[in-house]
Amino acid sequence: MYPKTQVQLCIVHMVRNSLNYVNWKERKAVAGDLRRVYHAATAEEAKQRLRDFEEQWDAKYASIGKMWRRNWTGIVPFFAYPAEIRRAAYTTNIVESLNMSLRKVIKTRGSFPGEEAALKLLYLALENLSTQGKFGPTMELPVRIRSDRSASTRNRAWAASASSNTLPGSTARRCCYSV
Protein backbone atom coordinates (compact mmCIF):
# COMPACT_ATOMS: atom_id res chain seq x y z
CA MET A 1 0.00 0.00 0.00
CA TYR A 2 2.87 2.39 0.81
CA PRO A 3 5.72 1.42 -1.54
CA LYS A 4 8.25 3.88 -0.06
CA THR A 5 7.79 2.61 3.51
CA GLN A 6 10.96 1.60 5.33
CA VAL A 7 10.73 -0.99 8.08
CA GLN A 8 13.00 -0.24 11.01
CA LEU A 9 13.61 -2.81 13.73
CA CYS A 10 13.74 -1.56 17.30
CA ILE A 11 17.41 -1.42 18.28
CA VAL A 12 16.61 -1.67 21.98
CA HIS A 13 14.74 -4.93 21.40
CA MET A 14 17.62 -6.24 19.28
CA VAL A 15 20.06 -5.52 22.12
CA ARG A 16 17.74 -7.08 24.71
CA ASN A 17 17.32 -10.19 22.59
CA SER A 18 21.09 -10.36 22.14
CA LEU A 19 21.75 -10.09 25.86
CA ASN A 20 19.44 -13.04 26.55
CA TYR A 21 22.30 -15.27 25.33
CA VAL A 22 24.97 -13.60 27.50
CA ASN A 23 26.29 -14.60 30.91
CA TRP A 24 25.26 -12.05 33.55
CA LYS A 25 28.87 -11.10 34.35
CA GLU A 26 29.65 -10.23 30.73
CA ARG A 27 26.48 -8.33 29.82
CA LYS A 28 28.00 -4.89 30.33
CA ALA A 29 30.94 -5.62 28.04
CA VAL A 30 28.79 -7.21 25.33
CA ALA A 31 26.26 -4.36 25.49
CA GLY A 32 29.11 -1.84 25.15
CA ASP A 33 30.43 -3.59 22.06
CA LEU A 34 26.94 -3.75 20.54
CA ARG A 35 26.55 -0.03 21.28
CA ARG A 36 29.53 0.61 19.02
CA VAL A 37 27.63 -1.14 16.22
CA TYR A 38 24.41 0.87 16.39
CA HIS A 39 26.19 4.15 17.22
CA ALA A 40 28.21 3.97 14.00
CA ALA A 41 27.86 6.94 11.66
CA THR A 42 27.15 4.89 8.51
CA ALA A 43 25.89 1.44 7.60
CA GLU A 44 29.34 0.45 6.29
CA GLU A 45 31.00 1.49 9.55
CA ALA A 46 28.34 -0.42 11.49
CA LYS A 47 29.00 -3.52 9.40
CA GLN A 48 32.72 -3.25 10.16
CA ARG A 49 32.00 -2.83 13.87
CA LEU A 50 29.71 -5.87 13.74
CA ARG A 51 32.63 -7.84 12.22
CA ASP A 52 34.84 -6.60 15.08
CA PHE A 53 32.16 -7.66 17.56
CA GLU A 54 31.98 -11.12 15.99
CA GLU A 55 35.77 -11.50 16.09
CA GLN A 56 35.75 -10.76 19.80
CA TRP A 57 32.61 -12.61 20.91
CA ASP A 58 31.86 -15.36 18.36
CA ALA A 59 33.75 -17.97 20.36
CA LYS A 60 31.25 -17.61 23.23
CA TYR A 61 28.16 -16.03 21.68
CA ALA A 62 28.04 -16.84 17.96
CA SER A 63 24.24 -16.61 17.95
CA ILE A 64 24.35 -12.83 18.60
CA GLY A 65 26.32 -12.03 15.46
CA LYS A 66 24.13 -14.39 13.43
CA MET A 67 20.97 -12.72 14.74
CA TRP A 68 22.25 -9.24 13.83
CA ARG A 69 23.27 -10.44 10.35
CA ARG A 70 19.91 -12.18 9.82
CA ASN A 71 18.07 -8.95 10.74
CA TRP A 72 20.53 -6.58 9.05
CA THR A 73 18.05 -5.41 6.39
CA GLY A 74 15.75 -4.19 9.18
CA ILE A 75 18.63 -2.43 10.97
CA VAL A 76 20.23 -0.66 7.99
CA PRO A 77 17.48 2.00 7.49
CA PHE A 78 18.42 3.32 10.93
CA PHE A 79 21.74 4.63 9.57
CA ALA A 80 20.10 6.75 6.85
CA TYR A 81 19.00 9.28 9.48
CA PRO A 82 21.03 11.90 11.35
CA ALA A 83 22.06 11.25 14.96
CA GLU A 84 19.33 13.53 16.38
CA ILE A 85 16.58 11.48 14.74
CA ARG A 86 18.27 8.19 15.62
CA ARG A 87 18.14 9.04 19.32
CA ALA A 88 14.37 9.37 19.09
CA ALA A 89 13.77 6.48 16.69
CA TYR A 90 15.96 3.70 18.03
CA THR A 91 13.19 2.42 20.29
CA THR A 92 9.45 1.93 20.04
CA ASN A 93 9.00 2.08 23.81
CA ILE A 94 7.19 5.46 23.81
CA VAL A 95 4.59 4.22 21.33
CA GLU A 96 4.21 0.94 23.20
CA SER A 97 3.83 2.77 26.50
CA LEU A 98 1.15 5.09 25.10
CA ASN A 99 -0.78 2.17 23.61
CA MET A 100 -0.55 0.26 26.89
CA SER A 101 -1.85 3.26 28.84
CA LEU A 102 -4.81 3.71 26.48
CA ARG A 103 -5.63 -0.03 26.51
CA LYS A 104 -5.54 0.02 30.31
CA VAL A 105 -8.07 2.87 30.43
CA ILE A 106 -10.41 1.17 27.94
CA LYS A 107 -10.05 -2.29 29.51
CA THR A 108 -11.31 -1.18 32.93
CA ARG A 109 -14.68 -0.21 31.43
CA GLY A 110 -17.09 -2.96 30.42
CA SER A 111 -18.83 -1.10 27.63
CA PHE A 112 -19.62 2.39 26.43
CA PRO A 113 -23.02 3.89 25.65
CA GLY A 114 -21.64 5.31 22.42
CA GLU A 115 -18.56 6.16 20.41
CA GLU A 116 -18.39 9.67 21.88
CA ALA A 117 -18.15 8.28 25.41
CA ALA A 118 -15.15 6.17 24.42
CA LEU A 119 -13.54 9.15 22.67
CA LYS A 120 -14.03 11.32 25.76
CA LEU A 121 -12.38 8.72 27.93
CA LEU A 122 -9.42 8.44 25.56
CA TYR A 123 -9.21 12.24 25.41
CA LEU A 124 -9.07 12.48 29.19
CA ALA A 125 -6.46 9.74 29.36
CA LEU A 126 -4.30 11.53 26.78
CA GLU A 127 -4.75 14.82 28.61
CA ASN A 128 -3.75 13.17 31.88
CA LEU A 129 -0.65 11.61 30.31
CA SER A 130 0.39 14.90 28.71
CA THR A 131 0.02 16.83 31.98
CA GLN A 132 2.16 14.22 33.73
CA GLY A 133 4.90 15.00 31.22
CA LYS A 134 5.19 11.40 29.99
CA PHE A 135 4.80 12.25 26.33
CA GLY A 136 6.00 15.81 26.13
CA PRO A 137 4.53 19.06 27.40
CA THR A 138 2.88 20.10 24.13
CA MET A 139 1.33 16.83 23.00
CA GLU A 140 -1.40 17.40 20.42
CA LEU A 141 -4.65 15.73 21.44
CA PRO A 142 -6.42 14.37 18.34
CA VAL A 143 -9.93 14.10 19.84
CA ARG A 144 -12.42 16.95 19.53
CA ILE A 145 -15.23 17.20 22.05
CA ARG A 146 -18.56 18.86 21.27
CA SER A 147 -19.09 22.45 22.36
CA ASP A 148 -21.29 23.26 25.36
CA ARG A 149 -24.17 24.50 23.19
CA SER A 150 -24.94 21.12 21.67
CA ALA A 151 -23.89 19.01 24.63
CA SER A 152 -26.25 17.05 26.83
CA THR A 153 -26.70 17.87 30.53
CA ARG A 154 -24.02 15.38 31.53
CA ASN A 155 -21.60 16.85 29.01
CA ARG A 156 -22.31 20.40 30.25
CA ALA A 157 -21.54 19.33 33.80
CA TRP A 158 -18.36 17.68 32.58
CA ALA A 159 -17.34 20.77 30.60
CA ALA A 160 -18.10 23.05 33.58
CA SER A 161 -15.80 20.98 35.75
CA ALA A 162 -12.99 21.08 33.20
CA SER A 163 -11.24 23.84 35.08
CA SER A 164 -11.11 21.77 38.25
CA ASN A 165 -9.54 18.35 38.50
CA THR A 166 -12.66 16.58 39.79
CA LEU A 167 -16.07 15.84 38.35
CA PRO A 168 -19.25 17.46 39.65
CA GLY A 169 -20.70 15.61 42.63
CA SER A 170 -17.67 13.36 42.85
CA THR A 171 -14.22 13.18 44.34
CA ALA A 172 -12.98 11.10 41.40
CA ARG A 173 -10.21 12.56 39.28
CA ARG A 174 -11.20 13.59 35.75
CA CYS A 175 -9.03 10.88 34.24
CA CYS A 176 -11.16 8.28 36.04
CA TYR A 177 -14.46 9.61 34.70
CA SER A 178 -16.75 6.71 33.91
CA VAL A 179 -19.26 7.50 31.21
C-alpha positions in Angstrom: 0.0 0.0 0.0 2.9 2.4 0.8 5.7 1.4 -1.5 8.3 3.9 -0.1 7.8 2.6 3.5 11.0 1.6 5.3 10.7 -1.0 8.1 13.0 -0.2 11.0 13.6 -2.8 13.7 13.7 -1.6 17.3 17.4 -1.4 18.3 16.6 -1.7 22.0 14.7 -4.9 21.4 17.6 -6.2 19.3 20.1 -5.5 22.1 17.7 -7.1 24.7 17.3 -10.2 22.6 21.1 -10.4 22.1 21.8 -10.1 25.9 19.4 -13.0 26.5 22.3 -15.3 25.3 25.0 -13.6 27.5 26.3 -14.6 30.9 25.3 -12.0 33.6 28.9 -11.1 34.4 29.7 -10.2 30.7 26.5 -8.3 29.8 28.0 -4.9 30.3 30.9 -5.6 28.0 28.8 -7.2 25.3 26.3 -4.4 25.5 29.1 -1.8 25.1 30.4 -3.6 22.1 26.9 -3.7 20.5 26.5 0.0 21.3 29.5 0.6 19.0 27.6 -1.1 16.2 24.4 0.9 16.4 26.2 4.2 17.2 28.2 4.0 14.0 27.9 6.9 11.7 27.1 4.9 8.5 25.9 1.4 7.6 29.3 0.5 6.3 31.0 1.5 9.5 28.3 -0.4 11.5 29.0 -3.5 9.4 32.7 -3.2 10.2 32.0 -2.8 13.9 29.7 -5.9 13.7 32.6 -7.8 12.2 34.8 -6.6 15.1 32.2 -7.7 17.6 32.0 -11.1 16.0 35.8 -11.5 16.1 35.7 -10.8 19.8 32.6 -12.6 20.9 31.9 -15.4 18.4 33.7 -18.0 20.4 31.3 -17.6 23.2 28.2 -16.0 21.7 28.0 -16.8 18.0 24.2 -16.6 18.0 24.3 -12.8 18.6 26.3 -12.0 15.5 24.1 -14.4 13.4 21.0 -12.7 14.7 22.2 -9.2 13.8 23.3 -10.4 10.3 19.9 -12.2 9.8 18.1 -9.0 10.7 20.5 -6.6 9.1 18.0 -5.4 6.4 15.8 -4.2 9.2 18.6 -2.4 11.0 20.2 -0.7 8.0 17.5 2.0 7.5 18.4 3.3 10.9 21.7 4.6 9.6 20.1 6.7 6.9 19.0 9.3 9.5 21.0 11.9 11.4 22.1 11.2 15.0 19.3 13.5 16.4 16.6 11.5 14.7 18.3 8.2 15.6 18.1 9.0 19.3 14.4 9.4 19.1 13.8 6.5 16.7 16.0 3.7 18.0 13.2 2.4 20.3 9.4 1.9 20.0 9.0 2.1 23.8 7.2 5.5 23.8 4.6 4.2 21.3 4.2 0.9 23.2 3.8 2.8 26.5 1.2 5.1 25.1 -0.8 2.2 23.6 -0.6 0.3 26.9 -1.9 3.3 28.8 -4.8 3.7 26.5 -5.6 0.0 26.5 -5.5 0.0 30.3 -8.1 2.9 30.4 -10.4 1.2 27.9 -10.0 -2.3 29.5 -11.3 -1.2 32.9 -14.7 -0.2 31.4 -17.1 -3.0 30.4 -18.8 -1.1 27.6 -19.6 2.4 26.4 -23.0 3.9 25.6 -21.6 5.3 22.4 -18.6 6.2 20.4 -18.4 9.7 21.9 -18.1 8.3 25.4 -15.1 6.2 24.4 -13.5 9.1 22.7 -14.0 11.3 25.8 -12.4 8.7 27.9 -9.4 8.4 25.6 -9.2 12.2 25.4 -9.1 12.5 29.2 -6.5 9.7 29.4 -4.3 11.5 26.8 -4.7 14.8 28.6 -3.8 13.2 31.9 -0.7 11.6 30.3 0.4 14.9 28.7 0.0 16.8 32.0 2.2 14.2 33.7 4.9 15.0 31.2 5.2 11.4 30.0 4.8 12.3 26.3 6.0 15.8 26.1 4.5 19.1 27.4 2.9 20.1 24.1 1.3 16.8 23.0 -1.4 17.4 20.4 -4.6 15.7 21.4 -6.4 14.4 18.3 -9.9 14.1 19.8 -12.4 17.0 19.5 -15.2 17.2 22.1 -18.6 18.9 21.3 -19.1 22.4 22.4 -21.3 23.3 25.4 -24.2 24.5 23.2 -24.9 21.1 21.7 -23.9 19.0 24.6 -26.2 17.1 26.8 -26.7 17.9 30.5 -24.0 15.4 31.5 -21.6 16.9 29.0 -22.3 20.4 30.3 -21.5 19.3 33.8 -18.4 17.7 32.6 -17.3 20.8 30.6 -18.1 23.1 33.6 -15.8 21.0 35.8 -13.0 21.1 33.2 -11.2 23.8 35.1 -11.1 21.8 38.3 -9.5 18.3 38.5 -12.7 16.6 39.8 -16.1 15.8 38.4 -19.2 17.5 39.7 -20.7 15.6 42.6 -17.7 13.4 42.8 -14.2 13.2 44.3 -13.0 11.1 41.4 -10.2 12.6 39.3 -11.2 13.6 35.7 -9.0 10.9 34.2 -11.2 8.3 36.0 -14.5 9.6 34.7 -16.8 6.7 33.9 -19.3 7.5 31.2 
